[in-house]
Amino acid sequence: MTRLSQKPCRAMALMGATGTGKSALALDIAQKLNTSIISCDSMQLYRGLDIGTAKVNQAEQALVPHYLVDCADISEVWSAQRWADAALAIIKAENSDGRIPLIVGGTGMYLRALIEGFAKIPEEKEGVRDYFVGLQNEFGTPYLHGLLKDCDSILAERLHPTDTQRIMRGLCIYKSTNVPLSTWQAEQQTQEKSIDCPVFVLDMPRPELRERLAMRISMMMDAGWLDEVVWLDKQDVDAMHPVLRAVGYRQLLAYIHGECSLEQAIADAITASRKYAKRQVTWFRNQTPNAVQGDSATIKAAILEQYKQWI
C-alpha cells in the first residue's frame, strides 16, 4: 500500500464545464492511479436523476469507486457545505488507506466550500422558509428581492432580482438570526487549510463544446430522459427545490406542463446547456486563477505529474 508523505489530507480536483468529457478522463486517470472518484456535481447526488445529469453508469462505477453519487433522496436538499463536509470525510478516509482521490465535476461552489470553507451560519428557524415561500407564491421573487434590500442591502446588491434560491436564503437567515447573511459571510475567519487540493480545469474550444452539448441532449432524449422528467414531476418535490430548476429538466418540465412543444423544449434545453457551460467556463477562469487549464492530454499529464510529486 502506498504511504502518503507529509500532509494527511490530499485530493486533486478535475473540474470543467458540462460536456467537456471530465467523467471519461477521470475514469482513465483514476484507473491508472488506482484511486477513487468523488463526484462534485450538485445534481448527481440525487437518486433517480441519471440520464439528464450524465451520471456515470453502474459499469463505470464498477471500474472505479465513486462517492457522492446517488447518496440523496429527491426530497432532500444538499447545500455546498453539506457536500464539502461529506467530501472531506471521504478524503481523509481514502488518504488513510493510501489513496489520493480525484474530485470530478462542474459545481464550482461545492469545490470552493471544500477548499476555502464557508461561514458557519446558524440553521433557519422552523416555519421561516414556509412564510417566505407563501410570499413568493403570492407576490413573486422581485417582491422578495425588495424585502431583502431592506434587511441586507449588501447581499441584495449582489443578487439578481429573480435569483429565488439565494434571495430566499438571505431572507430566511435574517428572519432566523436578526443578522444579515452578508454579515455572517464577512465574519468568516481565515483558517488553516484543512486540505491540499490542486485544481485542474478541462478546457475545450467553444464551437466543439456547443456541438457536443447539442449531440448529448439528443442522445439523452433517445435514452429516455423524458420519462425521467415525468417521474420527477410526480415526486411532489417542493417548488423551491433546486432540481426543478436544473438545466434541461426545467425546460422539459415546461413541455410536460403544456407550456411549449417538445421540439421547443429540446431547443430550449440545448440553449440553456450552452449558457450554463459558458457560465461555468467564466467561473473557473475567474475563481480558480491558479488552476492548470488545458485539453485532456495536458490535464492528464499534469495530474499524473502532481501525483508523482506527492508519492
ABEGO torsion letter per residue (X at the ends): XBBBBEBABBBBBBBEBBGAGAAAAAAAAAAAAGBBBBBBBAAAABBGBAAAAGBBBAAAAAABBBBGBGABBAABBBBAAAAAAAAAAAAAAAAAAGBBBBBBEABAAAAAAAAAEBBBBBBBBBGAAAAAAAAAAAAEAAAAAAAAAAABAAAAAABBAABAAAAAAAAAAAAAAGBBAAAAAAABBBBBBABBBBBBBBBBBAAAAAAAAAAAAAAAAAAGAAAAAAAAAAAGBBAABAAAABBGAAAAAAAAAGABBAAAAAAAAAAAAAAAAAAAAAAAAAABAABBBEBAAAAAAAAAAAAAAAX
